[in-house]
Amino acid sequence: MKNRIRVERAERRMTQQQLAEAVGVSRQTVNAIEAGKFIPSALLALKIARVFEKPFEAVFQLEEGE
């Protein structure tokens, strides 16, 4: 699963820590999601999209074959 979290954070000048606190996870979790090493639960992905005031599909995209 690809995501635009790093881009969305940069546009808002938001740190990983700030995003983590907003959605109730650790900074390391945000880092792992951004790096594609961890796929968030549906609930967490929706919370992240809400922070960015974007629809889920604008932040997360399935890759070919997923």
C-alpha positions in Angstrom: 0.0 0.0 0.0 1.4 3.4 -1.0 0.7 6.5 0.9 1.1 10.3 0.8 1.6 10.8 4.5 5.1 12.4 4.2 3.8 14.8 1.5 0.7 15.7 3.4 2.7 16.3 6.6 5.2 18.5 4.7 2.4 20.6 3.2 1.2 21.3 6.7 4.6 21.6 8.3 3.6 18.7 10.7 6.2 16.5 12.3 5.8 12.7 12.7 5.4 13.3 16.4 2.6 15.7 15.9 0.7 13.3 13.6 1.3 10.5 16.0 -0.2 12.4 18.9 -3.2 13.5 16.8 -4.1 9.8 16.0 -2.9 8.2 19.2 0.1 6.1 18.1 3.9 6.3 18.5 6.1 8.3 16.2 7.8 5.0 15.2 4.4 3.8 14.0 4.0 6.8 11.8 7.5 6.3 10.5 6.9 2.7 9.7 3.6 3.5 7.8 5.4 6.2 5.8 8.2 3.8 4.9 5.7 1.2 3.8 6.9 -1.3 6.5 3.5 -1.3 8.3 0.0 -1.3 6.9 -2.3 0.6 9.2 -5.7 -0.7 10.4 -8.7 0.7 8.6 -9.5 2.8 11.7 -6.0 4.2 11.9 -5.9 5.0 8.2 -9.2 6.8 8.5 -8.0 8.8 11.5 -4.8 9.9 9.5 -6.9 10.9 6.5 -9.2 12.9 8.8 -6.2 14.8 10.3 -5.3 15.8 6.7 -8.9 16.7 5.9 -8.7 14.4 2.9 -10.7 11.3 1.8 -9.0 8.0 2.6 -8.3 7.4 -1.1 -6.3 10.7 -1.4 -3.9 9.5 1.3 -3.7 5.8 0.7 -3.6 3.8 -2.6 -3.4 0.1 -3.3 -0.5 -1.0 -5.5 -0.9 -3.3 -8.4 -1.6 -6.9 -7.3 -2.8 -5.9 -3.8 
